[in-house]
Amino acid sequence: QVQLVESGGGLVQAGGSLRLSCAGSGSFFSINAMGWYRQAPGKTRDLVATISGLSTNVADSVKGRFTISGDIVKKMVYLQMNDLKPEDTAVYYCNLRGRRYSTPVMDYWGKGTPVTVSS
């Protein structure tokens, strides 16, 4: 059974900060990456940031404001969000891309944590 549980979302004023956490459980043969995606109402789910080993990838729209960290071996990933803007309002989803025993590489998702930034 694979579970990804997010926490840390909430309501914050523009310019404020939030820190999201994701804790994963379940056994994996290998983990390619973990990361965060977000989906605003009526929009597609977009990549925010991913971490793979020692490398990170951050979307241009949040570069310089958001920082991803974590340990994919421990299935833990964090997203520090600073200088939040109203356009950052969305549901943030934790993602794990990996391979369980006897399965191909797949994406696993948490249920999401809402972030609302007021102007």
PyMOL commands that set and color helices and strands:
alter all, ss='L'
color gray80, all
select helices_A, chain A and resi 86-88
alter helices_A, ss='H'
color red, helices_A
select strands_A, chain A and resi 3-7+10-13+18-25+30-39+45-52+55-58+66-71+76-81+90-99+105-109+113-118
alter strands_A, ss='S'
color yellow, strands_A
deselect
rebuild
show_as cartoon
